[in-house]
Amino acid sequence: MQRTSIFIALMLVTSVVDATPWTYRGTLNDGGKPADGSYDLRLTLMNDAATRAVVQPITLYGVSVRNGNFSVEVDFGLDLGQAPAMKLKTEVGQGGAGFATLGEPTRFDPKATLAGICWDTTGNVVAAGEFLGATNNVPLLLRANNKAVISVFPSVASPNLVSGYEGNTLATASSGQTIAGGGELAKINRVENDFATVGGGRGNRAQGLLSTVSGGETNKAIGEHSTVGGGFGNCAGGDHSWAGGTGARVRDGNDPGGGTCNAGDSGDADGDEGVFNWNDHSSDSQFGQASTGPNQFLIRAHGGFALNGTPADNVEATLYSPLDGTSVDLMMSTNRSTGESIQISTTSGTVGSTNDAQFKIVQRSLTQTNVPLLFLESNRDFNVYADAFKPGGGAWSVSSDARLKQDVTPLTGSLDRLLALRGVNFRYRDDAPKTLVASGPQIGFIAQELEQVFPQWIGEAKGYKTVGIKGFEALTVEALRDLRIESDARIEVLQQENAELRARLDAIELRLAK
């Protein structure tokens, strides 16, 4: 018969006068299972070195054990209040088969027992001034499965607490450090400065003074008062900085005693202080993003960033980078369902030249994608793909101050040049690029013909000739002036001819009157 017992508690049951009885509570296993039945216990009090018995052994027959638990009153015939520290040897037997020793003698402190500090597994009534803990300057440990799961380390300023994996570590000679849990063999949690905290997770480090890592995995809070909210592989290196998500990094300082975020040196001891950096978990941002200076607010969110709603809602403002192949770097939308948006891109996608930044207003919907409304090209061309209105009227202004001009010469032959132009009716071809043309009947010129008279009016867009009429008002004025000069000259001739005819008529009438 194989029996093992675990000592649980010693509890005082009567006052300390002469012989002092106490209650021995424990557990007993028989054959590897909780014992059930009647057993005999033989108890021997020994000196502290366990070399000799202090009193004769006491044998307790027929002790009832249920589901491995027993409780029995014991009276050694001693005044335990005056006894020194001793050890208790426990032996067990059953049915007269002899006694077997249950392990080595265990420490038995009568004074501690009589002081009432033993803890009952069924609960205790605690009086004022009583507590569970230690009065000396050594760590207080709580074990489970014989492994430390909670350790409290005393400190003059504030105690340090470490929980979770027994390998989690705190900095020495520090105060107010806390590891609330988590950690494992290959990825322990560590706190390395005063009043720093790791809430849980694994492989996390709180290195800065008053820094916090709430959880997640492989996160670091390096700056003073810095925080990592969770996630994976984030590092808050600047003082008063925050990082979260996946791979978000705030650059640390050049303090030789500090840590590193592997994001470059900020150039001062504070790192990039005051930075908020959130990085999403999309596949193309797995290495995260790093700050480039202090007091930045950085967000990378490939699914969209919205104010007063979600990217899928009709919200007041939505900033996002679409993943539908439109080559748009930034899109600001006031109504995602109808598609009105402003786009800024470094490549033109379906509407422009290569590697030219553009400012676009387009319409995007379920049935129409990138219908152009307004483009501002990198070469300063301004394209409007709809009717334009100036409700107040008036013309577009240009600089015309004489102080800004040189090589001023008069226009000549304006009327003849205008009359050399040919206006036509036309429609744009169906296969023409949609961003260059408009639909329906049109009135205008043919660029190749116009180029022969006014080459300065001809431009080019995406390989096609364009017409941009410049100075038309001045040409019109000078053409009217040419027409006025010709008209005045003809009128003068006609007036002279009329005067001559009237003189001849007067002469004829005079002859006839005779």
C-alpha positions in Angstrom: 0.0 0.0 0.0 1.5 3.3 -1.1 0.4 6.3 0.9 1.3 10.0 0.7 0.1 12.9 2.8 0.3 16.7 2.3 0.2 18.8 5.5 -2.5 21.5 5.2 -3.0 23.3 8.5 -2.6 23.3 12.3 -5.4 25.1 14.0 -5.8 26.0 17.7 -9.0 24.7 19.3 -8.6 25.5 23.0 -6.8 28.1 25.1 -3.2 27.8 26.0 -3.1 26.2 29.5 -0.8 23.4 30.2 -1.5 20.7 27.6 -2.6 22.4 24.5 -4.7 20.4 21.9 -4.8 21.4 18.3 -6.4 20.2 15.1 -4.4 18.4 12.5 -5.9 18.6 9.1 -4.4 17.1 6.0 -4.8 15.0 2.8 -4.0 11.3 2.3 -3.6 9.4 -1.0 -3.7 5.6 -1.1 -2.3 3.9 -4.2 -2.1 7.2 -6.1 -5.8 8.1 -5.4 -7.6 10.0 -2.7 -8.0 7.7 0.3 -11.4 6.7 1.7 -11.9 4.7 4.9 -10.4 4.4 8.4 -6.6 4.8 8.9 -4.2 4.8 11.8 -1.9 7.9 12.3 1.3 7.9 14.4 2.6 11.4 15.1 6.0 12.2 16.7 7.2 15.6 17.7 11.0 15.9 17.1 13.6 18.5 17.7 14.3 21.1 15.0 17.1 19.0 13.6 14.8 16.0 13.5 17.5 13.9 15.3 15.4 12.9 18.4 11.9 12.7 19.6 10.7 15.4 22.1 7.8 13.3 23.5 6.6 9.8 23.0 4.8 9.2 19.7 1.0 9.5 19.8 -1.1 6.9 17.8 -4.5 7.8 16.6 -6.6 4.8 15.6 -9.5 4.7 13.1 -9.1 8.2 11.8 -11.8 8.8 9.2 -10.6 9.9 5.8 -13.1 11.0 3.1 -12.1 11.8 -0.5 -8.5 12.1 0.8 -9.2 14.6 3.5 -9.0 14.2 7.3 -9.2 16.2 10.5 -8.3 15.0 13.9 -7.6 16.6 17.3 -4.2 16.0 18.9 -2.9 16.5 22.4 0.9 15.9 23.0 0.6 16.8 26.7 2.8 19.8 26.2 2.4 23.6 26.7 2.8 24.5 23.0 2.9 28.2 24.0 6.3 27.6 25.6 7.7 25.1 23.1 10.5 25.9 20.7 10.3 25.2 16.9 10.1 21.5 16.2 9.4 19.1 13.4 6.5 16.7 13.0 7.0 13.1 11.8 3.8 11.5 10.4 3.3 7.8 9.9 0.2 6.0 8.5 -1.1 2.5 8.8 -4.3 0.5 8.2 -5.7 -2.7 9.6 -2.7 -3.5 11.8 -0.4 -3.8 8.7 2.3 -1.6 10.3 3.1 2.1 9.8 4.7 3.8 6.8 6.5 7.2 7.1 5.0 10.0 4.9 8.1 11.8 3.7 10.6 13.8 5.7 9.5 15.4 9.0 7.9 18.8 8.4 8.5 22.0 10.2 6.2 22.6 13.1 6.2 26.0 14.8 3.9 25.8 17.9 4.0 29.6 18.5 2.9 30.3 14.9 0.2 27.7 15.3 -1.1 29.2 18.6 -0.9 32.7 17.1 -3.6 31.6 14.7 -1.8 32.4 11.4 -2.4 29.0 9.8 -4.8 29.3 6.9 -7.8 27.0 6.7 -8.7 25.8 3.2 -12.4 26.0 4.0 -12.1 29.7 4.9 -11.1 31.8 7.9 -12.6 34.4 10.1 -10.1 37.3 10.2 -10.0 39.6 13.2 -8.7 43.1 13.2 -5.0 43.3 12.8 -4.7 39.8 11.3 -3.4 39.3 7.8 -2.0 36.7 5.4 1.6 37.6 4.6 5.1 38.1 5.9 6.5 40.5 8.5 10.1 40.2 7.4 11.9 41.6 4.4 11.8 38.6 2.1 9.6 38.0 -1.0 6.1 36.5 -0.5 5.4 33.7 -2.9 2.2 31.9 -4.0 2.7 28.6 -5.7 0.5 26.4 -7.9 1.7 23.0 -9.1 4.8 23.8 -7.0 5.6 26.7 -9.3 5.7 30.4 -8.3 2.6 32.1 -9.9 2.6 35.3 -7.8 5.6 36.9 -6.1 5.6 40.0 -4.1 9.0 41.7 -3.6 9.2 44.3 -0.8 10.6 47.7 -1.5 11.0 50.8 0.6 9.0 53.0 -1.9 6.5 50.6 -3.4 6.4 46.7 -3.6 7.1 44.9 -6.8 4.6 42.3 -8.1 5.3 39.6 -10.7 2.7 37.0 -11.8 2.3 34.5 -14.5 5.2 32.5 -15.9 7.8 31.8 -13.2 10.6 33.1 -15.4 9.1 36.6 -15.8 11.7 39.1 -14.5 11.8 42.5 -12.8 14.7 44.9 -12.5 16.6 44.8 -9.3 16.6 47.7 -6.9 13.5 49.2 -8.4 10.1 50.1 -7.0 6.5 49.8 -8.1 7.1 47.3 -10.9 4.2 45.1 -12.0 3.9 42.0 -14.3 0.2 41.0 -14.1 0.6 37.7 -16.0 1.5 36.0 -19.2 4.9 35.0 -20.4 6.4 31.6 -21.4 9.7 29.8 -21.6 10.9 31.3 -24.9 9.2 34.7 -24.5 9.2 35.9 -20.9 7.7 39.3 -19.9 10.1 41.8 -18.4 9.8 45.1 -16.5 13.1 47.0 -16.3 12.3 50.4 -14.6 10.5 52.0 -11.7 6.7 52.0 -11.8 6.6 50.2 -15.1 3.9 47.6 -16.0 3.4 44.6 -18.3 -0.2 43.6 -18.2 0.2 40.2 -19.9 0.9 38.6 -23.2 4.3 37.2 -23.9 7.7 38.5 -24.9 6.8 42.0 -23.8 9.2 44.6 -22.2 8.5 47.7 -20.2 11.8 49.5 -20.1 11.0 53.2 -19.6 10.2 54.9 -16.3 6.4 54.7 -15.8 6.0 52.8 -19.1 3.3 50.3 -19.9 2.8 47.4 -22.2 -0.8 46.2 -21.9 -0.4 42.9 -23.6 0.1 41.3 -27.0 3.4 39.8 -28.1 7.0 41.1 -28.6 6.1 44.7 -27.7 8.4 47.2 -26.1 7.7 50.5 -24.2 11.1 52.3 -24.0 10.4 56.0 -23.5 9.4 57.5 -20.2 5.6 57.4 -19.7 5.3 55.5 -23.0 2.6 53.0 -23.8 2.0 50.0 -26.1 -1.7 49.2 -26.2 -1.1 45.6 -27.5 -0.8 43.9 -30.8 2.5 42.5 -32.2 6.0 43.9 -32.6 5.2 47.4 -31.6 7.7 49.7 -29.9 7.1 53.1 -28.2 10.5 54.6 -28.0 9.7 58.3 -27.4 8.8 59.8 -24.1 5.0 60.1 -23.7 4.5 58.1 -26.9 1.9 55.4 -27.8 2.2 52.5 -30.3 -0.2 49.8 -31.2 -1.4 47.4 -33.9 1.3 45.6 -35.8 4.9 46.9 -36.2 4.2 50.5 -35.2 7.4 52.1 -34.1 8.2 55.4 -32.4 11.9 56.2 -32.6 13.8 56.0 -29.4 16.4 58.5 -28.2 20.2 58.5 -28.2 20.5 57.8 -24.5 23.1 55.1 -24.2 21.3 53.5 -21.3 18.0 53.2 -23.1 16.6 50.5 -25.4 16.1 50.5 -29.2 13.1 50.3 -31.5 15.3 49.6 -34.6 13.7 52.6 -36.2 16.7 55.0 -36.3 17.9 57.6 -33.8 15.7 60.6 -33.1 18.8 62.7 -32.3 18.0 63.5 -28.7 17.5 61.7 -25.4 13.7 62.0 -25.5 13.2 60.1 -28.7 10.2 61.1 -30.9 8.2 62.3 -27.9 4.4 62.8 -27.9 3.9 60.5 -31.0 0.8 58.4 -31.5 1.4 55.6 -34.0 -1.2 53.0 -35.1 -0.3 50.5 -37.8 -2.8 48.0 -39.3 -2.3 44.3 -39.9 -2.5 44.3 -43.8 -0.1 42.1 -45.7 2.0 45.0 -47.2 2.6 46.7 -43.8 4.0 43.7 -41.9 7.2 45.6 -41.2 5.2 48.5 -39.8 5.9 52.2 -40.0 8.2 54.4 -37.9 7.8 58.0 -36.8 10.1 60.7 -38.3 9.8 63.4 -35.6 8.1 64.4 -32.3 4.4 65.0 -31.7 3.2 63.2 -34.8 -0.2 61.4 -35.2 0.3 58.5 -37.5 -2.3 56.0 -38.7 -1.9 53.4 -41.4 -5.3 51.8 -42.1 -5.7 50.1 -45.5 -9.4 49.4 -44.8 -10.1 53.1 -44.5 -10.1 55.9 -42.0 -13.4 57.6 -41.2 -14.7 60.5 -39.1 -18.2 60.2 -37.6 -18.8 56.8 -39.1 -17.1 53.8 -40.8 -15.6 53.7 -44.3 -18.7 51.9 -45.5 -21.0 54.6 -44.2 -22.1 57.9 -45.8 -20.0 60.0 -43.4 -18.9 63.5 -43.3 -15.3 62.7 -44.3 -13.5 59.5 -45.2 -9.8 59.2 -45.9 -8.6 56.0 -47.4 -6.3 54.3 -49.8 -8.3 52.0 -52.1 -7.1 48.5 -52.9 -9.0 48.1 -56.2 -6.1 48.9 -58.5 -7.0 52.5 -59.2 -3.5 53.7 -58.2 -4.9 56.3 -55.8 -2.7 57.2 -52.8 -5.3 59.3 -50.9 -9.0 59.5 -51.4 -11.3 61.9 -49.5 -14.9 61.1 -49.9 -18.0 62.8 -48.7 -20.4 60.0 -49.8 -18.9 56.6 -50.4 -22.2 55.2 -51.7 -22.5 57.7 -54.6 -18.8 57.9 -55.1 -18.1 61.7 -55.0 -14.5 62.0 -54.0 -11.2 63.9 -54.2 -8.2 61.8 -55.1 -4.5 62.5 -54.9 -2.2 60.1 -56.7 1.4 59.6 -57.8 0.4 57.5 -60.8 -2.6 58.2 -63.0 -4.2 54.8 -63.1 -6.8 54.9 -65.8 -6.7 58.6 -66.5 -3.3 60.0 -67.0 0.4 60.0 -67.6 2.9 57.9 -65.7 4.5 59.0 -62.4 2.8 62.4 -62.4 1.0 63.5 -59.2 -2.5 64.5 -59.8 -5.3 66.2 -57.9 -8.6 64.7 -59.1 -12.3 65.0 -58.4 -14.0 61.9 -59.9 -17.2 60.1 -59.5 -17.1 56.5 -58.3 -20.1 54.2 -58.0 -21.1 50.6 -58.5 -21.8 51.2 -62.2 -19.3 53.9 -63.0 -15.6 53.9 -61.9 -13.4 57.0 -62.1 -15.7 59.1 -64.2 -13.6 62.3 -64.5 -15.0 65.6 -63.2 -12.0 67.8 -62.5 -8.2 67.1 -62.8 -5.2 69.3 -61.9 -2.2 67.7 -63.6 1.4 67.9 -62.4 2.2 70.2 -65.4 -0.4 72.7 -64.1 -3.0 71.8 -66.7 -6.5 72.3 -65.3 -9.1 70.0 -66.8 -12.8 70.3 -66.3 -15.0 67.5 -67.6 -18.3 69.2 -67.1 -20.0 72.5 -67.6 -18.4 75.3 -65.5 -20.3 78.2 -64.0 -19.5 81.5 -62.4 -22.8 82.5 -60.8 -21.6 86.1 -60.3 -20.5 86.5 -63.9 -17.3 88.2 -65.0 -14.2 87.0 -66.7 -11.2 85.1 -65.4 -8.5 87.6 -64.4 -4.9 87.6 -65.6 -1.9 89.9 -64.6 -1.9 92.9 -66.9 -0.1 95.7 -65.1 2.3 97.6 -67.4 5.0 97.2 -64.8 5.0 93.5 -65.4 5.4 93.6 -69.2 8.2 94.2 -71.7 8.6 94.0 -75.5 5.1 95.4 -76.0 4.2 95.8 -79.8 0.9 96.5 -81.4 -1.2 93.8 -83.0 -1.5 94.1 -86.7 -3.7 92.3 -89.2 -6.0 91.1 -86.5 -9.2 91.2 -88.7 -7.5 89.2 -91.5 -6.1 86.6 -89.1 -9.5 86.1 -87.4 -11.2 85.8 -90.8 -8.7 83.2 -91.8 -10.1 80.8 -89.2 -12.7 78.2 -90.0 -15.3 77.3 -87.5 -17.0 73.9 -87.7 -19.7 71.7 -86.2 -18.5 68.2 -85.1 -18.7 65.2 -82.7 -15.8 63.5 -81.0 -15.1 60.0 -82.1 -16.5 57.1 -80.1 -13.0 55.6 -79.6 -11.4 58.9 -78.4 -10.0 58.8 -74.8 -12.8 59.6 -72.5 -10.7 62.0 -70.4 -10.0 64.2 -73.4 -13.4 64.6 -75.0 -17.0 65.5 -74.3 -20.2 63.9 -75.6 -22.8 65.4 -77.9 -22.6 68.0 -80.7 -19.7 70.5 -80.5 -18.7 73.8 -82.1 -15.1 74.8 -82.5 -11.9 74.7 -84.6 -9.6 72.0 -86.0 -6.3 72.3 -84.1 -4.1 71.6 -87.1 -5.9 74.4 -89.1 -5.8 76.9 -86.2 -2.1 76.2 -85.8 -1.3 77.8 -89.1 -2.7 81.1 -88.0 -2.3 81.1 -84.2 0.4 78.5 -83.2 0.6 80.0 -79.7 -2.9 78.7 -79.1 -1.9 75.1 -79.7 -0.9 72.7 -76.9 -0.7 69.0 -76.3 -2.3 66.6 -73.8 -1.5 62.9 -73.7 -0.3 62.9 -77.3 -3.2 64.9 -78.8 -3.3 68.6 -79.9 -5.3 71.0 -77.7 -6.6 74.5 -78.3 -6.2 77.2 -75.6 -7.3 80.6 -76.9 -5.3 83.3 -75.4 -5.7 87.1 -75.9 -8.9 86.7 -77.9 -10.3 89.9 -76.5 -7.3 91.9 -77.6 -7.6 90.4 -81.1 -11.3 91.2 -81.2 -10.7 94.8 -80.2 -7.9 95.3 -82.8 -10.0 93.5 -85.5 -12.9 95.9 -84.7 -10.4 98.7 -84.9 -9.2 97.5 -88.3 -12.9 97.2 -89.4 -13.6 100.8 -88.1 -10.6 102.2 -90.0 -11.7 100.5 -93.2 -15.3 101.6 -92.7 -14.3 105.2 -91.9 -12.2 105.3 -95.1 -15.0 104.0 -97.2 -17.5 106.5 -95.6 -15.1 109.4 -96.3 -14.8 108.3 -100.0 -18.6 107.9 -100.2 -19.1 111.3 -98.6 -16.7 112.9 -101.1 -18.4 111.2 -104.0 -21.8 112.3 -102.7 -20.6 115.9 -102.4 -19.3 115.8 -106.0 -22.6 114.3 -107.3 -24.7 116.9 -105.4 -22.6 119.7 -106.9 -23.1 118.3 -110.4 -26.8 117.9 -109.7 -27.1 121.5 -108.5 -25.3 122.7 -111.7 -27.8 120.7 -113.9 -30.8 122.1 -112.1 -29.4 125.6 -112.6 -29.1 125.2 -116.4 -32.5 123.8 -116.7 -34.0 126.8 -114.8 -32.6 129.1 -117.5 
